[in-house]
Amino acid sequence: MTTSLADVIAVLEALYPPDTAQSWDRVGLVTGDPEQPVTRILLAVDPTLAVIDEARVLGAELLLTHHPLLMRGVHSVAVTRAKGASITNLILGDIALYVAHTNADVAERGVSAALAAACGILDPQPLQIAEGQPLGRIGDLAEATTLGAFAQRVAQALPAAPVGIRVSGPPEAPVQRIAVLGGAGDDLFDAVRAGGADVYVTADLRHHPALEAREEARGGSPYLIDAGHWASESLWLAEVAADLATALGDGVEIVTSAICTDPWSFVITPG
């Protein structure tokens, strides 16, 4: 039996209901005809031009990404701009684009849940409730360890990215209670402190919020691990692949993009 895009969307909306997305978000179908057949799906964090080209070369009829292509207002889709070129390439390539963003963040088998599992958190609970949905996760490791050893565990669990991970705190500090939020999370420091976390694993930690959080801690916990935006969210792709394969069966091939869409290319350490 042929699987249609509408069939796939029904599965995705059961896994990641659109009404669980945050009010500011833009999720769902961006391009494509619900009646078109789908035999191959490419999964990625970002719908970059390179990823769209990968979908075209692969022959994928659907590109499923975490991050939206059209988050803010666009007044031109001319191919002279990246957004316009992306939309044009999707349409000319007959590639549907579907986005599961904050509705995937909060899902039971979503972005933060995947990051919590990779960190070894047992029985993770919501870090904060926002608009009725659980943001992030918090819980305990099976046993206490050191910040240095835990940071190494996180680094080994994440896919390789050019920038690696950044850690704030003494390597020998004992840690056991861990808070996580895939993607940018420096607006949840109050929840991290309220939850009694020893370490907060997230991404995109800006200078001032991170510095203020460390000042409030007076050198103690919560310590910080900036795991990188792409890396911290890409763990979710394996969960999506497994769930789609179970729901859609052998008639649809599920492929995870091999492209790292972290915007940084390399790091130079002075000295």
Backbone hydrogen bonds in HBPLUS format (Angstrom, degrees):
<---DONOR---> <-ACCEPTOR-->    atom                        ^
c    i                          cat <-CA-CA->   ^        H-A-AA   ^      H-
h    n   atom  resd res      DA  || num        DHA   H-A  angle D-A-AA Bond
n    s   type  num  typ     dist DA aas  dist angle  dist       angle   num
A0038-VAL N   A0003-THR O   2.74 MM  35  5.64 159.8  1.78 164.4 161.6     1
A0007-ASP N   A0004-SER O   3.03 MM   3  5.12 123.1  2.36  96.4 110.6     2
A0008-VAL N   A0004-SER O   3.17 MM   4  6.62 155.1  2.24 148.1 154.1     3
A0005-LEU N   A0036-GLN O   2.81 MM  31  5.70 141.6  1.96 161.3 173.0     4
A0009-ILE N   A0005-LEU O   2.85 MM   4  6.11 162.0  1.88 155.2 160.5     5
A0006-ALA N   A0034-PRO O   2.81 MM  28  4.59 139.3  1.97 148.9 135.6     6
A0010-ALA N   A0006-ALA O   3.00 MM   4  6.16 151.5  2.08 142.5 149.6     7
A0011-VAL N   A0007-ASP O   3.25 MM   4  6.61 151.3  2.34 142.9 149.5     8
A0011-VAL N   A0008-VAL O   3.08 MM   3  5.17 117.6  2.49  97.2 112.0     9
A0012-LEU N   A0008-VAL O   2.92 MM   4  6.25 163.7  1.95 155.5 160.1    10
A0013-GLU N   A0009-ILE O   2.80 MM   4  5.96 159.2  1.84 154.6 159.7    11
A0014-ALA N   A0010-ALA O   3.13 MM   4  6.25 132.6  2.37 133.7 145.0    12
A0014-ALA N   A0011-VAL O   3.15 MM   3  5.17 132.2  2.39  95.5 108.6    13
A0015-LEU N   A0011-VAL O   2.99 MM   4  6.31 151.5  2.07 148.4 156.5    14
A0016-TYR N   A0012-LEU O   2.69 MM   4  5.78 159.8  1.73 151.8 158.4    15
A0020-THR N   A0017-PRO O   2.96 MM   3  5.63 165.9  1.98 123.7 127.3    16
A0021-ALA N   A0018-PRO O   3.13 MM   3  5.62 166.5  2.15 114.8 118.9    17
A0025-ASP N   A0022-GLN O   2.98 MM   3  5.45 162.1  2.01 119.9 125.8    18
A0028-GLY N   A0099-VAL O   2.86 MM  71  5.03 177.3  1.86 141.2 142.1    19
A0099-VAL N   A0028-GLY O   2.90 MM  71  5.03 160.3  1.94 131.0 136.8    20
A0030-VAL N   A0097-LEU O   2.77 MM  67  5.32 177.9  1.77 163.5 163.0    21
A0097-LEU N   A0031-THR O   3.10 MM  66  5.14 146.8  2.22 116.9 123.4    22
A0036-GLN N   A0033-ASP O   2.85 MM   3  5.44 166.0  1.87 125.9 130.7    23
A0253-GLU N   A0039-THR O   2.79 MM 214  6.12 166.7  1.81 145.0 142.6    24
A0061-GLU N   A0040-ARG O   3.11 MM  21  5.97 139.8  2.28 144.9 151.2    25
A0041-ILE N   A0253-GLU O   2.83 MM 212  6.25 158.6  1.88 167.2 174.6    26
A0255-VAL N   A0041-ILE O   2.87 MM 214  6.09 165.4  1.89 170.8 175.7    27
A0042-LEU N   A0062-LEU O   2.95 MM  20  6.38 163.7  1.98 161.6 165.4    28
A0064-LEU N   A0042-LEU O   2.87 MM  22  6.18 163.6  1.90 165.0 170.5    29
A0043-LEU N   A0255-VAL O   2.78 MM 212  6.16 153.1  1.85 156.9 165.9    30
A0257-SER N   A0043-LEU O   2.79 MM 214  5.78 170.7  1.79 166.9 166.7    31
A0044-ALA N   A0064-LEU O   3.02 MM  20  6.39 150.2  2.11 159.0 162.3    32
A0066-HIS N   A0044-ALA O   3.21 MM  22  6.81 130.8  2.47 134.7 148.3    33
A0067-HIS N   A0045-VAL O   2.85 MM  22  5.97 168.9  1.87 165.8 168.4    34
A0052-ILE N   A0048-THR O   2.91 MM   4  6.19 161.2  1.94 155.6 160.8    35
A0053-ASP N   A0049-LEU O   2.96 MM   4  6.17 153.6  2.03 143.9 151.1    36
A0054-GLU N   A0050-ALA O   2.90 MM   4  6.15 146.0  2.02 139.0 149.0    37
A0055-ALA N   A0051-VAL O   2.90 MM   4  6.25 151.2  1.98 148.1 155.5    38
A0056-ARG N   A0052-ILE O   3.00 MM   4  6.33 151.6  2.08 144.0 151.8    39
A0057-VAL N   A0053-ASP O   2.92 MM   4  6.19 167.2  1.94 155.7 157.8    40
A0058-LEU N   A0054-GLU O   2.92 MM   4  6.00 154.1  1.98 145.6 153.4    41
A0059-GLY N   A0055-ALA O   3.00 MM   4  6.06 127.7  2.29 136.3 149.0    42
A0060-ALA N   A0055-ALA O   2.96 MM   5  5.16 158.1  2.01 155.4 155.7    43
A0059-GLY N   A0056-ARG O   3.11 MM   3  5.12 135.8  2.31  96.0 108.4    44
A0096-ALA N   A0061-GLU O   2.83 MM  35  6.04 173.0  1.83 143.7 141.4    45
A0063-LEU N   A0096-ALA O   2.74 MM  33  6.04 160.4  1.77 158.9 164.7    46
A0098-TYR N   A0063-LEU O   2.99 MM  35  6.38 160.7  2.03 157.2 160.9    47
A0065-THR N   A0098-TYR O   3.01 MM  33  6.44 160.4  2.05 164.8 170.2    48
A0100-ALA N   A0065-THR O   3.09 MM  35  6.53 158.8  2.13 159.5 166.0    49
A0081-ARG N   A0078-ALA O   3.19 MM   3  6.08 172.8  2.19 124.2 126.0    50
A0085-ALA N   A0081-ARG O   2.91 MM   4  6.16 161.4  1.94 158.5 164.6    51
A0086-SER N   A0082-ALA O   2.85 MM   4  6.01 151.3  1.93 147.0 155.1    52
A0087-ILE N   A0083-LYS O   3.00 MM   4  6.29 165.9  2.02 153.7 156.1    53
A0088-THR N   A0084-GLY O   2.91 MM   4  6.06 165.2  1.94 150.7 155.4    54
A0089-ASN N   A0085-ALA O   2.88 MM   4  5.97 161.4  1.92 145.5 150.7    55
A0090-LEU N   A0086-SER O   2.96 MM   4  6.17 152.2  2.04 147.6 155.3    56
A0091-ILE N   A0087-ILE O   2.98 MM   4  6.20 166.9  1.99 153.9 157.0    57
A0092-LEU N   A0088-THR O   2.83 MM   4  5.96 173.3  1.83 158.7 161.1    58
A0093-GLY N   A0089-ASN O   2.94 MM   4  5.73 142.0  2.09 131.3 141.6    59
A0095-ILE N   A0090-LEU O   2.83 MM   5  4.94 175.6  1.83 156.4 156.0    60
A0094-ASP N   A0091-ILE O   3.04 MM   3  4.98 157.6  2.09 102.1 108.8    61
A0104-ALA N   A0101-HIS O   2.88 MM   3  5.24 138.3  2.05 106.7 118.9    62
A0105-ASP N   A0101-HIS O   2.94 MM   4  6.34 141.6  2.09 143.0 155.2    63
A0106-VAL N   A0102-THR O   3.23 MM   4  6.34 153.8  2.30 142.5 145.3    64
A0111-VAL N   A0104-ALA O   3.04 MM   7  6.14 146.6  2.15 125.4 135.8    65
A0110-GLY N   A0107-ALA O   3.04 MM   3  4.39 136.5  2.24 114.3 105.0    66
A0114-ALA N   A0110-GLY O   2.94 MM   4  6.12 152.9  2.01 148.9 156.1    67
A0115-LEU N   A0111-VAL O   3.07 MM   4  6.37 154.4  2.14 146.7 153.8    68
A0116-ALA N   A0112-SER O   2.86 MM   4  6.02 155.1  1.92 144.8 151.8    69
A0117-ALA N   A0113-ALA O   2.99 MM   4  6.21 156.5  2.05 145.6 151.4    70
A0118-ALA N   A0114-ALA O   3.05 MM   4  6.26 155.6  2.11 143.4 150.0    71
A0119-CYS N   A0115-LEU O   3.02 MM   4  6.23 139.9  2.18 142.3 152.9    72
A0121-ILE N   A0116-ALA O   3.08 MM   5  5.45 167.8  2.10 157.2 153.5    73
A0120-GLY N   A0117-ALA O   3.07 MM   3  5.11 150.3  2.16  99.9 109.2    74
A0122-LEU N   A0140-ASP O   2.84 MM  18  5.66 174.1  1.84 156.4 157.3    75
A0125-GLN N   A0138-ILE O   2.83 MM  13  5.28 168.2  1.85 147.5 150.0    76
A0138-ILE N   A0125-GLN O   2.72 MM  13  5.28 139.5  1.88 146.0 158.7    77
A0127-LEU N   A0135-LEU O   3.19 MM   8  5.88 132.5  2.43 133.6 146.7    78
A0127-LEU N   A0136-GLY O   3.35 MM   9  4.96 154.4  2.42  95.6  97.2    79
A0128-GLN N   A0135-LEU O   3.07 MM   7  5.18 143.1  2.21 148.1 154.1    80
A0135-LEU N   A0128-GLN O   2.64 MM   7  5.18 168.5  1.65 165.5 168.0    81
A0130-ALA N   A0133-GLN O   2.81 MM   3  5.27 161.4  1.85 155.0 155.0    82
A0133-GLN N   A0130-ALA O   2.90 MM   3  5.27 164.7  1.93 115.3 120.5    83
A0137-ARG N   A0180-VAL O   2.95 MM  43  5.36 154.3  2.02 145.5 152.1    84
A0180-VAL N   A0137-ARG O   2.80 MM  43  5.36 162.1  1.83 160.6 162.8    85
A0139-GLY N   A0178-ILE O   2.99 MM  39  5.58 151.9  2.08 148.3 157.1    86
A0178-ILE N   A0139-GLY O   2.73 MM  39  5.58 161.6  1.77 177.4 175.7    87
A0141-LEU N   A0176-GLN O   2.85 MM  35  5.24 149.3  1.95 142.4 152.6    88
A0145-THR N   A0175-VAL O   2.92 MM  30  5.51 163.2  1.95 159.0 164.0    89
A0175-VAL N   A0145-THR O   2.79 MM  30  5.51 160.7  1.82 152.1 155.0    90
A0150-PHE N   A0146-THR O   2.87 MM   4  6.08 161.3  1.91 154.8 160.7    91
A0147-LEU N   A0173-ALA O   2.78 MM  26  5.45 138.4  1.95 150.1 163.8    92
A0151-ALA N   A0147-LEU O   2.83 MM   4  5.97 159.4  1.88 150.0 155.7    93
A0148-GLY N   A0171-PRO O   2.79 MM  23  4.11 162.7  1.82 131.3 125.8    94
A0152-GLN N   A0148-GLY O   3.07 MM   4  6.31 150.7  2.16 141.9 149.5    95
A0153-ARG N   A0149-ALA O   3.04 MM   4  6.36 149.3  2.14 142.0 150.2    96
A0153-ARG N   A0150-PHE O   3.03 MM   3  4.96 114.4  2.47  92.6 108.7    97
A0154-VAL N   A0150-PHE O   2.95 MM   4  6.32 157.9  2.00 153.9 159.3    98
A0155-ALA N   A0151-ALA O   2.94 MM   4  6.16 162.5  1.97 149.5 154.2    99
A0156-GLN N   A0152-GLN O   2.99 MM   4  6.20 152.4  2.07 147.2 154.0   100
A0157-ALA N   A0153-ARG O   3.00 MM   4  6.20 141.2  2.15 144.5 155.3   101
A0157-ALA N   A0154-VAL O   3.13 MM   3  5.11 124.9  2.45  94.7 109.0   102
A0158-LEU N   A0154-VAL O   3.09 MM   4  6.26 141.6  2.24 151.4 160.2   103
A0164-GLY N   A0161-ALA O   3.16 MM   3  5.47 137.0  2.36 108.1 119.8   104
A0166-ARG N   A0226-ASP O   2.98 MM  60  5.01 158.4  2.03 137.2 143.0   105
A0226-ASP N   A0166-ARG O   2.78 MM  60  5.01 156.5  1.84 147.6 154.7   106
A0168-SER N   A0224-LEU O   2.82 MM  56  4.99 158.7  1.86 147.7 150.3   107
A0224-LEU N   A0168-SER O   3.13 MM  56  4.99 155.7  2.19 136.7 142.8   108
A0173-ALA N   A0170-PRO O   3.05 MM   3  5.49 168.2  2.06 120.7 124.5   109
A0198-ASP N   A0177-ARG O   2.69 MM  21  5.19 156.7  1.74 134.8 142.7   110
A0199-VAL N   A0177-ARG O   3.28 MM  22  6.75 148.0  2.39 154.3 161.5   111
A0179-ALA N   A0199-VAL O   2.89 MM  20  6.21 167.2  1.91 162.0 166.4   112
A0201-VAL N   A0179-ALA O   2.79 MM  22  6.18 165.8  1.81 158.8 160.0   113
A0181-LEU N   A0201-VAL O   2.97 MM  20  6.48 144.7  2.10 160.0 165.9   114
A0203-ALA N   A0183-GLY O   3.07 MM  20  5.14 116.7  2.49 148.2 141.2   115
A0185-GLY N   A0203-ALA O   3.35 MM  18  6.12 149.7  2.45 158.4 151.3   116
A0188-LEU N   A0185-GLY O   3.39 MM   3  5.96 158.5  2.44 121.9 121.2   117
A0192-VAL N   A0188-LEU O   3.04 MM   4  6.34 154.0  2.11 152.1 160.2   118
A0193-ARG N   A0189-PHE O   2.94 MM   4  6.19 162.0  1.97 153.4 156.9   119
A0194-ALA N   A0190-ASP O   2.89 MM   4  6.07 160.7  1.93 146.9 153.1   120
A0195-GLY N   A0191-ALA O   2.94 MM   4  6.03 140.8  2.10 140.6 150.0   121
A0197-ALA N   A0192-VAL O   3.30 MM   5  5.78 167.9  2.32 166.6 163.5   122
A0196-GLY N   A0193-ARG O   3.04 MM   3  5.24 158.2  2.09 106.5 113.4   123
A0223-TYR N   A0198-ASP O   2.77 MM  25  6.10 166.2  1.79 145.0 140.8   124
A0200-TYR N   A0223-TYR O   2.83 MM  23  6.23 148.0  1.93 153.2 162.2   125
A0225-ILE N   A0200-TYR O   2.93 MM  25  6.11 155.0  1.99 160.9 154.5   126
A0202-THR N   A0225-ILE O   3.04 MM  23  6.43 163.2  2.07 171.1 176.4   127
A0227-ALA N   A0202-THR O   2.74 MM  25  5.87 160.2  1.77 169.8 165.8   128
A0210-ALA N   A0206-ARG O   3.06 MM   4  5.97 161.0  2.09 154.7 160.9   129
A0211-LEU N   A0207-HIS O   2.84 MM   4  5.89 161.0  1.87 153.4 159.6   130
A0212-GLU N   A0208-HIS O   2.89 MM   4  5.97 164.0  1.92 153.1 157.6   131
A0213-ALA N   A0209-PRO O   2.96 MM   4  6.10 151.3  2.05 141.5 149.4   132
A0214-ARG N   A0210-ALA O   3.01 MM   4  6.28 155.2  2.07 148.2 154.4   133
A0215-GLU N   A0211-LEU O   2.88 MM   4  6.12 150.0  1.97 146.4 155.5   134
A0216-GLU N   A0212-GLU O   2.90 MM   4  6.12 157.7  1.95 147.8 153.4   135
A0217-ALA N   A0213-ALA O   3.11 MM   4  6.32 140.4  2.28 135.9 146.3   136
A0218-ARG N   A0215-GLU O   3.01 MM   3  5.10 152.4  2.09 102.8 111.6   137
A0220-GLY N   A0217-ALA O   2.86 MM   3  5.07 162.6  1.89 117.1 119.5   138
A0232-SER N   A0228-GLY O   2.98 MM   4  5.87 162.3  2.01 145.9 151.4   139
A0233-GLU N   A0229-HIS O   3.24 MM   4  6.34 140.8  2.40 145.2 154.3   140
A0234-SER N   A0230-TRP O   2.89 MM   4  5.87 139.6  2.05 150.8 162.0   141
A0236-TRP N   A0233-GLU O   3.22 MM   3  5.91 153.5  2.29 116.4 122.2   142
A0237-LEU N   A0234-SER O   3.06 MM   3  5.56 150.8  2.15 113.1 120.6   143
A0239-GLU N   A0236-TRP O   2.94 MM   3  5.28 124.0  2.26 106.4 120.8   144
A0240-VAL N   A0236-TRP O   3.07 MM   4  6.46 159.2  2.12 156.4 162.6   145
A0241-ALA N   A0237-LEU O   2.92 MM   4  6.09 165.5  1.94 150.3 154.4   146
A0242-ALA N   A0238-ALA O   3.10 MM   4  6.23 160.4  2.14 142.5 147.1   147
A0243-ASP N   A0239-GLU O   2.98 MM   4  6.19 165.0  2.01 152.6 156.8   148
A0244-LEU N   A0240-VAL O   2.85 MM   4  5.97 164.9  1.87 159.6 163.5   149
A0245-ALA N   A0241-ALA O   2.99 MM   4  6.04 158.5  2.04 144.3 150.7   150
A0246-THR N   A0242-ALA O   3.06 MM   4  6.25 154.6  2.12 144.4 150.9   151
A0247-ALA N   A0243-ASP O   3.05 MM   4  6.22 158.9  2.10 144.3 150.0   152
A0248-LEU N   A0244-LEU O   2.78 MM   4  5.77 159.6  1.82 155.8 160.7   153
A0249-GLY N   A0245-ALA O   3.00 MM   4  5.44 145.6  2.12 133.4 140.1   154
